[in-house]
Amino acid sequence: MKWIIPIALLMIVASLGSALYYMMKDKGSSSRMVHSLMLRIGLSIALFIGILLAHYFGYIEASGIRVGVN
């Protein structure tokens, strides 16, 4: 799990960067930017569901830090 989450985050940022590149290069003449953004959304949802499942099955644990409690 130490490597899966950072790799997924790097893939999400790379997809966002490619969407920016396609937006600047194509100037709206193709749908490559939309496909890159759809890929980013899909990767983000998959990462979120993966983290929830990993917590449910015990691969990762909560840190025990209480938020808002003095």
Residue frames as a rotation matrix with the C-alpha (Angstrom) as fourth column:
MET 1
0.561 0.828 0.000 0.00
0.828 -0.561 0.000 0.00
0.000 0.000 -1.000 0.00
LYS 2
0.178 -0.572 -0.800 2.97
0.352 -0.723 0.595 2.30
-0.919 -0.388 0.073 0.49
TRP 3
-0.800 -0.599 -0.025 3.61
0.155 -0.248 0.956 2.37
-0.579 0.762 0.291 -3.23
ILE 4
-0.394 0.707 0.588 0.13
0.919 0.288 0.270 2.06
0.022 0.646 -0.763 -4.70
ILE 5
0.553 0.686 -0.474 -1.26
0.719 -0.680 -0.146 5.34
-0.422 -0.260 -0.868 -3.36
PRO 6
0.022 -0.563 -0.826 1.69
-0.114 -0.822 0.557 7.58
-0.993 0.082 -0.082 -4.43
ILE 7
-0.871 -0.315 0.377 1.77
0.297 0.272 0.915 5.94
-0.391 0.909 -0.144 -7.87
ALA 8
-0.063 0.933 0.354 -1.98
0.998 0.060 0.018 6.53
-0.005 0.354 -0.935 -8.27
LEU 9
0.551 0.226 -0.804 -1.56
0.386 -0.923 0.005 10.15
-0.740 -0.312 -0.595 -7.21
LEU 10
-0.468 -0.789 -0.397 1.26
-0.117 -0.390 0.913 10.61
-0.876 0.474 0.090 -9.75
MET 11
-0.726 0.277 0.629 -0.94
0.681 0.415 0.603 9.12
-0.094 0.867 -0.490 -12.46
ILE 12
0.381 0.908 -0.173 -3.74
0.885 -0.412 -0.215 11.55
-0.267 -0.071 -0.961 -11.54
VAL 13
0.318 -0.343 -0.884 -1.38
-0.011 -0.934 0.358 14.53
-0.948 -0.104 -0.300 -11.71
ALA 14
-0.769 -0.622 0.145 0.08
0.097 0.110 0.989 13.28
-0.631 0.775 -0.024 -15.01
SER 15
-0.310 0.752 0.582 -3.41
0.950 0.265 0.164 12.99
-0.031 0.603 -0.797 -16.48
LEU 16
0.632 0.513 -0.582 -4.19
0.548 -0.826 -0.133 16.52
-0.548 -0.235 -0.803 -15.35
GLY 17
-0.137 -0.787 -0.601 -0.94
-0.157 -0.582 0.798 17.73
-0.978 0.203 -0.044 -16.94
SER 18
-0.817 -0.136 0.560 -1.73
0.480 0.376 0.793 15.99
-0.318 0.917 -0.241 -20.22
ALA 19
0.242 0.952 0.185 -5.18
0.958 -0.204 -0.204 17.63
-0.157 0.227 -0.961 -20.24
LEU 20
0.507 -0.145 -0.850 -3.49
0.082 -0.973 0.215 21.01
-0.858 -0.178 -0.482 -19.83
TYR 21
-0.602 -0.797 -0.041 -1.09
-0.033 -0.026 0.999 20.19
-0.797 0.603 -0.011 -22.66
TYR 22
-0.570 0.450 0.687 -3.91
0.816 0.410 0.408 19.12
-0.098 0.793 -0.601 -24.98
MET 23
0.521 0.770 -0.368 -5.91
0.723 -0.628 -0.288 22.22
-0.453 -0.116 -0.884 -24.08
MET 24
0.226 -0.519 -0.824 -3.01
-0.207 -0.853 0.480 24.48
-0.952 0.062 -0.300 -25.05
LYS 25
-0.753 -0.643 0.140 -1.99
-0.040 0.257 0.966 22.52
-0.657 0.721 -0.219 -28.16
ASP 26
-0.622 0.542 0.565 -5.33
0.778 0.508 0.369 21.57
-0.087 0.670 -0.738 -29.76
LYS 27
-0.952 0.254 -0.169 -7.23
-0.233 -0.963 -0.135 24.76
-0.197 -0.089 0.976 -28.88
GLY 28
-0.231 0.953 0.195 -10.54
-0.498 0.056 -0.866 22.90
-0.836 -0.297 0.461 -28.74
SER 29
-0.082 0.199 -0.977 -10.22
-0.992 0.079 0.099 21.10
0.097 0.977 0.191 -32.06
SER 30
-0.350 -0.019 -0.937 -10.12
-0.170 0.985 0.044 17.59
0.921 0.174 -0.348 -30.57
SER 31
0.673 0.691 0.265 -11.52
-0.439 0.084 0.895 15.72
0.596 -0.718 0.360 -27.59
ARG 32
0.021 -0.741 -0.671 -8.19
0.374 0.628 -0.682 14.55
0.927 -0.237 0.290 -26.16
MET 33
-0.739 -0.260 0.621 -8.44
-0.392 -0.584 -0.711 17.01
0.547 -0.769 0.330 -23.27
VAL 34
0.196 0.906 0.375 -11.87
-0.939 0.062 0.340 15.67
0.284 -0.418 0.863 -22.32
HIS 35
0.664 -0.001 -0.748 -10.57
-0.025 0.999 -0.024 12.10
0.748 0.035 0.663 -22.41
SER 36
-0.441 -0.884 -0.152 -7.63
0.232 0.051 -0.971 13.04
0.867 -0.464 0.183 -20.16
LEU 37
-0.601 0.285 0.747 -9.96
-0.737 -0.560 -0.379 14.69
0.310 -0.778 0.546 -17.67
MET 38
0.566 0.813 -0.140 -12.30
-0.713 0.567 0.412 11.69
0.414 -0.133 0.900 -17.72
LEU 39
0.255 -0.583 -0.771 -9.32
0.279 0.808 -0.518 9.45
0.926 -0.083 0.369 -17.04
ARG 40
-0.741 -0.547 0.390 -8.34
-0.155 -0.426 -0.892 11.67
0.654 -0.721 0.231 -14.10
ILE 41
-0.085 0.804 0.589 -11.84
-0.972 -0.197 0.128 11.46
0.219 -0.561 0.798 -12.64
GLY 42
0.716 0.339 -0.611 -11.86
-0.312 0.937 0.154 7.69
0.625 0.081 0.777 -13.06
LEU 43
-0.165 -0.869 -0.466 -8.46
0.321 0.400 -0.859 7.35
0.933 -0.291 0.213 -11.39
SER 44
-0.697 -0.055 0.715 -9.56
-0.545 -0.607 -0.578 9.58
0.466 -0.793 0.393 -8.51
ILE 45
0.360 0.900 0.246 -12.72
-0.902 0.268 0.339 7.55
0.239 -0.344 0.908 -7.92
ALA 46
0.604 -0.198 -0.772 -10.76
0.037 0.974 -0.222 4.28
0.796 0.106 0.596 -8.15
LEU 47
-0.535 -0.844 0.028 -8.20
0.075 -0.081 -0.994 5.57
0.841 -0.530 0.107 -5.65
PHE 48
-0.418 0.459 0.784 -10.91
-0.867 -0.460 -0.193 6.64
0.272 -0.760 0.590 -3.22
ILE 49
0.695 0.704 -0.147 -12.73
-0.649 0.702 0.292 3.30
0.309 -0.107 0.945 -3.46
GLY 50
0.282 -0.684 -0.672 -9.39
0.171 0.725 -0.667 1.47
0.944 0.073 0.322 -3.16
ILE 51
-0.716 -0.524 0.461 -8.54
-0.309 -0.355 -0.882 3.33
0.627 -0.774 0.093 0.04
LEU 52
0.027 0.812 0.583 -11.99
-0.994 -0.038 0.100 2.57
0.104 -0.582 0.806 1.47
LEU 53
0.800 0.265 -0.538 -11.65
-0.307 0.952 0.012 -1.13
0.515 0.155 0.843 0.61
ALA 54
-0.134 -0.928 -0.347 -8.10
0.137 0.329 -0.934 -1.31
0.981 -0.173 0.083 1.97
HIS 55
-0.644 -0.027 0.764 -9.30
-0.687 -0.418 -0.594 0.16
0.336 -0.908 0.251 5.25
TYR 56
0.412 0.897 0.161 -12.28
-0.900 0.372 0.227 -2.20
0.144 -0.239 0.960 5.36
PHE 57
0.804 -0.115 -0.584 -10.12
-0.016 0.976 -0.215 -5.30
0.595 0.183 0.783 4.79
GLY 58
0.922 -0.374 -0.100 -7.44
0.122 0.034 0.992 -4.15
-0.367 -0.927 0.077 7.22
TYR 59
0.395 -0.818 0.419 -4.59
0.858 0.167 -0.485 -3.40
0.327 0.551 0.768 4.81
ILE 60
-0.562 -0.505 0.655 -4.38
0.169 -0.846 -0.506 0.13
0.810 -0.174 0.561 6.20
GLU 61
-0.026 0.513 -0.858 -5.40
0.987 0.150 0.060 1.39
0.160 -0.845 -0.510 9.63
ALA 62
0.726 0.320 0.609 -6.55
0.209 -0.946 0.247 4.70
0.655 -0.052 -0.754 10.98
SER 63
-0.279 -0.945 0.170 -3.88
0.148 -0.217 -0.965 6.66
0.949 -0.244 0.201 12.86
GLY 64
0.026 0.360 -0.932 -6.03
0.958 0.257 0.126 7.27
0.285 -0.897 -0.338 15.91
ILE 65
-0.944 -0.326 -0.050 -5.67
0.329 -0.919 -0.219 11.03
0.025 -0.223 0.974 15.75
ARG 66
-0.020 0.981 -0.193 -8.84
0.955 -0.038 -0.293 12.65
-0.295 -0.190 -0.937 17.01
VAL 67
-0.686 -0.152 0.712 -9.88
0.502 -0.807 0.311 15.75
0.527 0.571 0.630 15.16
GLY 68
-0.145 0.650 0.746 -11.51
-0.229 -0.756 0.614 18.54
0.962 -0.082 0.259 17.17
VAL 69
0.794 0.353 -0.494 -11.11
0.354 0.393 0.849 16.86
0.494 -0.849 0.188 20.57
ASN 70
0.399 -0.660 0.637 -9.03
-0.662 -0.688 -0.298 18.65
0.634 -0.303 -0.711 23.18
